[in-house]
Amino acid sequence: MTQRTPAAALLAAAAALALSACAGPGEDGGAAASEQPEEAAALTDVVNENRRLEADLADAELRLAEACLEEAGHAVHDRAVLRPADIAELELLVETYPFDGFLPDADTAARWGFGQWLTTPEGAESDDAEEYAAAVYGEDHVEEEPDNSAWDELPAAEQEAWYEAYYGPDHLDFRAAAMGMAPGAGDGGIADAEPGGCLLAVQEGLYGPAEGDTGDGPGWNRAPQDPADTGDFDALREDYRALTADAEAAFLACLFDRGRGDWAFDDLAGLPLTDYFANAYYRGLPGYEPVSPESGAIPELPADLGEDYASVREHETALAVDFAACGDETGYRETAAAAWDAVQTGYYTALEDELFAYQDAMREALERAQDLLGA
């Protein structure tokens, strides 16, 4: 049984850790960016158990859908629709940070910059694009497309019959809504669509018929909802920004002192690198409308920056090196990592009872799936 810790007490302790990370090298309290609060280990176990159950439940839904379709005479399936869930377990409770997009480590910065060059035709087609993806994201990061060759060989009429059997008689409207193309669909698109066929049969078999308001998610998706997806994420960001305010200011001052312009954090604690490098890589191209530095969102490009790809990429690398250096020298990276760990650990701790209840709901659904598959 996991030891429960009051969320407020945990958040206060972790916040102290975040603030102590402002200390310079050799001073007390400088936690490494990879360290996380001790309580996070137990919470990681809870989240990973949920992920294992989610994967099992997704697999059960897939098998039930296949059985339903095959009973209707469809032996070949669209694997772009029916594909195994890719639900990976966590090594740490917090694996990504708000600064990931603009604060590479020193080695990555010197070799790859920010990776913004990949958004250009020259960068995407360069010899080192694949090497970059493997180095930064890992060789196993890219999800392989399923083998759909058998499906592609089916006549169009058989494919259309399969879609109708899976989605129901209004499958064209449902699929259009799913892709956000249905006229009059709400902000969620698919939330306004009503399926039938095997998709509805699986949902009702596992979770029962819809009763009243189905909540904020798609009305047809009746699976238990992960409580971790329902929080006040704006409030989490505000807590994080409060803990990192001084470190943010020091980081921006460091960039300014290095001649890198006057940058400003946005409400999501990010920096507008995409706009900055769109101006750098695409300026002068017909039809491109640059983001104006006068908006205060991004600094001016260097006056002597060349317009060719090689010049801009060299500038990107140099800028990334300075970002990495300022992140380390000012303690921003360390402080921001500890602050994000703090708010995330407090968030999951407050939800611990709901997370266990979520597990129970998924186990009940899996028992129903076993009964249905064994019938």
N, C-alpha and C positions, 0 to 999 in steps of 0.2 A: 504494500500500500504506500502510495506517495505521501510524504509528509507535507501537509498543507501549511503555507506561510501566509499571513495576512498581506494582501497586496500593497497596502499603504506602507507598511514597514519595509517590505522588500524594495519598493520603489525608492523610498527615502535612502536606504542603504546603498542601492545601486547608483542613485543620483550623486551621492557623496563620492563614490568611486569615479564617476564621470568628471566631477569638478576637480578632484585631486589629480586627474591626468593633465591638468594645466601645468603642473610642476615641471621644471626643466630637467635635463639629464642629470642624474646623480641625486636628485631630490626625492624625498619620500613621496609615494603615492603615484608614481608614473606607471600605470597598468599598460601592458602591451595590448595592441589593437586586437590581437587574436584571442585575448582572454575574455571570458564572459562570467557573469555572476554564478556562484556555485549552484544556486537553486535552478539554473537553467538546464543542468544535466538531467534532473528528474523530469522537468517539463518537456525536454526533448524526447524522452522515452514515451511520454503520453502522446505527443504529436506524432511520433513515428508509429505507434500502435494505431492511431487514427488513420494514418496513411496506408498502413497495411490493410486495414479493414476497408478503406475506400477502394483500394485496388481490387480486393476480393469481391466487393460488391459490384464494381464496374465490370469485372470479368463475368460475374453471374448474370448481369443485365445483358451482356453481349451473347452469352451462351443461350439465354432464354429467347432473345431476339432471333438468333440463328435457328433454334428449334421451331419457333413459330413460323418463320419464313419457309423452312424446309417442309413443314407440314402443309403449307399452302402451295408446295410444288416448286420452290425456288432453291436450287442446290448451289448456285453460284451467287456470291454476295459482293456488294460494292465495299471493298476494304477501306476506301476513303471515308466511309460512313461507319462501318462496323470494324473498328480497329482497337487493339488492346490499349488500355489506359497506361500512360507513362507517368506513374506517381512514384517519385523517388523519395527515399527516406533522407532525413537530415543528419549531418554529422554534428552540427551545432544548432542550437535553437535559432540563432540569427546567423545567416550566411551571406546576406547582401546588406548593403548600407546605402543611405541616401547620397553619399559622396562617390559611389563606385564609378559613376559616369564621367566624373571630372578629376578624380584624384588617383591616377595610377601609381604603382610603386616606382621607385627610382629606376630599376632595371627595365621595366615595361615602358616607362616614359622614354628612356634613351633609345630603345629599339623600335617602338611602335607608336610613339606619341600618344594621342588619345584614341586612335583608331578611326578618327573622322575621315581620313583619306579613303576608307572603304566605301564611302557614300558616293565617290566619284567613279566614272567609267574607267579612268586610268587605274585607280586603286583597286577596284573590284576585279579587274582583269590582270592585275600584276602577279608576278610569280610568288610573292610573299603573302598574298591574301589568305591562302589556305593555311600557311604556316602560322600566320597571326591568329586565326581562329583556333587552331589546335593549342597554341601557346597560352592564349588568354582564357578560352572557354573549356579547353580540354578536348581530346580527340573523341570522347564519347558524348560530347554535348549535342552534336548535331543529330537530330532525329531522322532516321532513314524512312523514306516513303515506303508504304506497303506495296507488295507485289499485287498489282491489280490487273495483270495481263489476261486472266481468264474472264474477268468482268468486261474488259475492253473488247473482247471478241464476241460478246453477246450482241444479238441484233437490238436495235434501238427500241423496238416494241417490247422485248423481254426486259430490258432495263427499265422502261417506263412501268411495266407491270410490277416489277420488284419494288420500285419507289411507292407505288400505290399500295402494295401489300404492307410495306413497312410504315409509311407515314399516314396512310388512310386515303380516302377518296379526294380529299382537298389537299393532296400532297404538293401540288404545284404552288398553292398559296403558302403552305407551311414552309416549304424550302425557300421561297422568295423572302418570306419574313425572316427566316433564319439567317439569310445573307444580307438583311437590311434593305431589301429591294421592294418590299411590299408597299403599295400605295396606302397611306393612312396608318401605317404601323406606328406604334408608340415608340418612345425613345429606345426601348429594349428590342424592338423589332419582333423577335421570336416570342416575346412574352405575350403578344396579342394573337398568336397563332394557336390553333387547336388541332392536335394530331388525332389520328385514329390508328387503325391497323395494328401491327405488331408492336409499334412503339407504345401506343396507349395500353395494349394488353399487358406488356411487361410492367409498365408503371402501376397499373391497377392491381396486377398480381402480387407485386412486391409491397406496395405502399397503400393500397386501397383506393377507392374513388375519391376524387377531390371533394372537399367539404368547405364551402365558404371561401374566404379570402386565402389565397395560397402564399401571400407574402410578396416580397419584392422580386423574387426569382421568377423564372418562366413558369406559367401556370400549369404546364404539363409535367414539369419535373418535380416529382413528389418525394424524392429521396430526402433523407435527413439532411439538414443544413448545418454545415460546420459553423459553430458559434464564433470561431476565430475570424470568419469573414463578415461579421455583422457589427464590428466595433465602430467607434467614433474615431476614424483615422485622422480627421482634421485636428482633433484634440491631441492625438499622439504626436503629430508633427509640431504642434504648438509647444508641447512639453519638451520635445527634443530641441527646438529652436531656443527655448529659454535656457537650457543647459549649455548650449554651444555659442551663445551670443558673443561672449568675450573672445572665444577662440576664432569665431568667424571674422570678427573685426581685425584680429591680429593677422589672420591669414590674408585678408584683402589688403591690409597695409603692407604686408611683405611683398605681394605681387606688384603693388604700386611703386614701392621703393626699388624694385628690380626693373622698372620701366615697362611693365606689362599692362599698363592702363588701369582704368577705374572700373572694376568689376562690381557687381551687386548680386547677392543671393535672391532667388525668387521665393515665393511662399512655400514651395516644396523643398526648400533647402538645397536647391540645385543652382548651377550656373549655366548660362545660355550658350554653351559651346556650339551647339548645332547651328544657331543663327550666326554666330561669329564666323564659323568656318564655311558656312554657305556663302557668306559675303566674300570670304577669302578665295574659295575655290571657283565660285561661279560668277564673280563680278565680271562685268564686261560681256557676258553671254547675252544674246538676243532674248528679250522677254523676261530676264531675271530682274525682279524688283528687290533690291537689298533692304535688309532691316536697318533702319537708321540708328546710328549711335546716339543721335540726339534724343532718342527715347529714354536714354539712361539705362537701357537693359544691357548693352554691350559697349565695349570701348572701341575707339577708332582702330582701324588696321594700321600697321606701320606704314609711313609714307613711302619707304623704299622697298616695300614688298612686291616682288615680281608677280606677274599674273600666271606664269606657267606652273604646271602641277608640281614639278620638282622644287621650285622655290617655296611654294606654299607648304608642301609637306615638310621641308626643312624647318620652316617657321613653326609648324605644328609640333614637331619634335622638341625644338628648343623651348617652346612655351610649356609643353608638358613636363619637361625637366624642371623648369622653375616652379610649376604648380606642385610637383612632388616634393621639391626641396622646401618650399614654404609650408606645405602640409606637415612635414616632419620637424622643421626648425621651430615653428611656432607652437607645436603641440596640437594643432588642429586635428590631424588624423586620429591621434590617440584619444583626444577628448571627445570627438564626434563618435568614434566607435563605442566608447564606454557609455556615452549618453544614449545612443540608439539601443545598445544592449539593455540599458536600464529601463527605458520606456517599454521595450518589447517584453522583457521578463516580467515587469509589473502587469502588463496587459494580459499575458497568458496566465499568470498566477490568479488574477481576478476571475478568469474564466474557467478555472480548473474543474469546478463542479459541473459546469455545462459541458466541458470536454468529455468527462466521464459519462454523462448522460447521452452524449452523442455516440459514444462507443456502444452503449447498450442498445440504442435505436438501430445502429447498423448491424449488430449481432442478431437482433430480432429479424431484420430484413433478410439476412443471410440464411437464417433458419427457414424462412418462407421460401427462399430461392432453392434450397436443398430439397424441400418438399415438392416444389414445382418441377425441378429437374429430374427428380426420381419418380414422378408420376407416370 
